[in-house]
Amino acid sequence: MTSMDDGGTASLPRRRAAAPSYSTSLLAGALSGLTVDLLFYPIDTLKTRMQSRQGFLAAGGFTGIYRGIGSVAVGSAPGAAAFFVVYERMKPVLTDLTGQPDGSALVHMTAASTAEVAACMIRVPTEVIKSRQQTSAYGTKTSSAQAFRAVMREAGPRGYYRGFAGTVGREIPFTCIQFPLYEHLKLRMARSPFFSGREGAASEKGHSRSIPTWQAGLAGSIAGAIAAGLTTPLDVVKTRIMLERRAHNVAPAEPLSSPTGVNTKIIPTLTHIFRNEGPAALFSGFVPRTLWIGLGGAVFLGTFEAGVKLLEAA
């Protein structure tokens, strides 16, 4: 994400925009991740229940929509902090290696994809616990700590990373759609008379004015919603893998012999859902996912940029 200037606007990419410091990226990223996850948690719960194998009502329906929020409160801040620290550090490195401007699609796609892998190392264990609590896998009265211990009993330490490949396989395509589109929309807004007015229009050489933070948030919201909708099938696969419970003495490559047909691998699980439940099942939770990430994109980016401004001014 780009930092804000003294006038409270989000700057569009330059060839070498100054990256926020390590501590600024860490703290602003933690704040943005925690804010968006806590604010939109109920929508995420509804989405997860719609994607679960047992169905929306059996998974809890509209009741207990904050179930599992404890694990999110623990994991979301460090996960988002890791993302922004790696993302902001990678952009100048990739700019030097590729010769591309730091706002180019290649730089953003590569930096964000690398950052997602780092963030998933922290986020996936909390996602596993959260998903199982959201769908009442261990009952409606189970705490996050009890769910944590239950995962260990069932599958050992590797149980916490069930769905890691599926999560990374969802996040990288999502990121490769979202970030280039986000930057493109910001540039189009800067050049549009509707958004910029006569004195703010960008030149034909690609030099652009700074745009207000609300416009950056709008661009993030649109880009996030589109990327979320297109990657919904991968999110369904990730959710099914995380919700599958298997004892630690059962080989993970065995899955298609199980009643659910869930694998620890993306393609076999996706194929099973498509063949046995139909293509519509791969878009379960489409509406809450696009709504959650569309609204969350604006809050996530806006909170990060506001945090950067406050911390750098301190």
N, C-alpha and C positions, 0 to 999 in steps of 0.2 A: 504494500500500500504506500501511497505517496504521502509525504508530510504536508502540513498546512503552513501557509505563509502568515505574515503578521496580520493580514486583513481577514483571517478566518476562512481562507479558501484552500481547496485542495489543488495542488499544482499538477499539471499534466506532465508526462514524462519528458525529460530532457536527455541529452546524450550521457551525462554523468550527474544525475541528481544526487545530492548529498543524502546518504542513508542515515536513518536514526541510529543513535548509539546503541550498543549492546543492551545496556540497562533500560533505555527507553523502549526498545523493541520488546524486551522481556516483560516490563510492567504494563505497557499499553496493550500488548498482545494478551496477557493474562486477563486484564480488565475486559477487553472486548469479548473474549471467549466465554468468560463467566457470565457476562451480561446477557449475551444472546441466548446461551443455553438455558439459563434460568427463566428468562422472559418467555421463551417460546417452547418450553418443555412440554406443556399439555398437548400442543399440536404434534410434537414428535411422538408422544405416547399414543395418540390416536392413529398416527401413520404406522407405527410398529404393530399395533394390534390388527390393523387392516391387512398387513402383510403376513401375519402369523398363519401357520398351517391350520390351527384350530378355528380360525375365524374371529371376527371383530368382537362379537358378543361373548363368546366363550373365553376370550382373552381378557375380558374385563369391561368391554363397552365404554361407556362414558364415566365409569366410576374409578376412583383412585387414580386420577390422571397425573398426580405428582409422585406416584409410587416409583421408587428407584432414583429419586433426585439426589439422594445422598452421594451416590457414586459419581454423579455428574459434577456435583459441587467439589469433589476431590480431584477429579481428572481433567475437567474442562479448562481451568486456568493454566496449569502447566502444559497441557497439550497445545493450546493456542499460543502460549508464549514460545514454545519450541518452534512452532510453525513460523512465526514472524521473525524470530532470531535467525533461523536458517534462511528464510526467504530474503530478508534484507541483506544478509551477508553474501548470499549467492549472486545477487544481481550485479554488483560491480565486478565480481570474479568472472562471471559469464560475459559481461560486456567486454572485458579485456581479452578473454579467450576467443570470442567470436567476431569481435569488431562491430557487433550490432549495437545500436543505441539501447540504453537500458529500459526503454519502453517498448521494445520490439516484441512481437509475439513469441519468437524463439526464446528470448531471455526470460520472459514471464512464464512460459510453459515449463521450461526446464527448472527454473528456480522454484516455482510453486510445487512442481511434482516432487522434487527433492525434499522440500519442506514438508510435504504431506507424509512422506515415508517416515521422516523423523517424528512428526506429530503422532502418527499411528502407533509408534512404539509405546507411547504413553497412553493414548486414548483408547486403544482396542480393549484392554482389560476392563476399563470402566464401561465401555459399550456392551461388553458381554454381560456384565452384571446388571446394567441398566435395562437391557432388552429383556432379560429373563424376569426381572421384577415388574416391568411394564406389562408383561403378559401373564403374570401370576404363576410362573413356572414352579416356584417354590411355595405357593400359597399367598394369600393376601396380607398376611401379618408378618412376613419375613422382612427383616431389616437388611440394609446394604451389607453390613458386616456378616450377617448370617448367610446371605447369598454368596458372599466372597468365600466363606468356608465351605459352602456346599459345592461350589465349582471345584475347589481343591480336592474334596473327597471324591467327586465323580471322575475327574480327568487329570488330576495332578496339575503341576504348573503350566503345562502346555494348554490346559483348558482355558486359561485366561487369554490366550492368543488364538482361540478358535475364531475363524473368520478374518484373520489378519490379511491373508492374500485377497479375500473378497473385499475387504475395506479398502486396501490399496488399489485393487482393481476397479473400484468405484470412484475413488477420489482422484486418481490421475486423469481419467477421461473427463470427469467433472471439471477439474482444474484447467485442463487444456481447452475446454470450451469457454469457461467462465472468464479467465483472465484476459485472453486476447479480445474477447467481446467487450469486456469492461473497459479496457483501454480504448478500443475503437469507438465505443459510445461516448466516452468523455471527449475524445477528439472531435467527433461529430457535433456534440453539444457546443464545444468551443467555437466551431466554425458556423454554427447555425444562427441566423439573425433572430430567430424566435427565442433562443436561449441567451444569446450574447449581446444583442443590440448592435448598433452601428459601430460603437467605439471598441467593442470587445472581440470583433471577428478575427479569426486567425488568418495568417497570411497563406498564400498558396505554397510557400516553401516548407510548410509544416510546423512553423513556429506558432505556438498557441498561447493564448492568455491563460491565466489561472481561472478556474471555474469555482463557483461557490460550493461549499461542502454538501449542500442539499442536492446539487446536481450530480456530484460524485456518488452520493448515496442512491440517487435514482438510477444511475448507470449500474451500480452494484446490484440493486434490486432486480432490474430487468435481466442482467446477465446471469445472476444466480437462479432466477426462476426458470429461464430457458435451459440452463445447464442441468438443473435439478430434474426437470421434466424429461429430458432426453436420456438421463442416466437412471431413471426409475427402475428399469429391469435389473440393473446391477445392484441397486439398493435392496430390492426384494431378495435377490440371491444372498447378499451379505446378511440380511436379517434372518433368513431361514438357516443359514450355516451357524450363526451365533446362537440361535434358539435350540438347535439340535443338542440333545444331551446324550453323551456316550461315556461309558466307563473307560478308565485309563488303560485297561488291559485289552481293549478292542482296537484293532488296527484302523487308522484313520482312512485308509484307502478302500475300506470295505463297503461303504455307505449304501450303494444301490441295492444291496441285499436287505437293507433295513426297510421297515414299513413306510418311512417318510421319503425314502429315496434321496436323502440329503447327503451330499459329499462335502469334504473339506475343500474341494476344488470348484472353481467357478463354472466352467463349461458343463460338466456332468450335471450339476445341480440345476443350472439354467435349462438344460435340455429336458431334464425330468419334469420340471414345472411346466414347461411348454407342452410336452406330450400328454401329461396326465391331468393338467388343470386348464390348459388352453392359454392362448396368448394374453388374454385379459388379465390373468393372474399375475403376469409380469409387470403390470401397471397398477397393481394394488397400492393404494396410498398415494396415487398420483397427485390428487388435489391437495391434501395436507402437506405433502412434501414440497410441492412448488410454492404453496402459500408460506410455509415455514421458512424456506430458504430464500424466497423472494423478499419477504419482510425482514428476515434475519440478515440478509446481505447488506441492506441499508444500515441496520443497527450495528452490525459487525464492523463494517468499514468506517462508519461514522464515529463509533466509539474509539476505534484504534487511532484514527486521525486526530480526534479531539484529545485523546490521551497523549499522543506524541506532542501536540502543541503545548499542553499544560506542563508536561515534564521538561520540555526543552526551554520553556519560559521560566521555569523555577530556578 
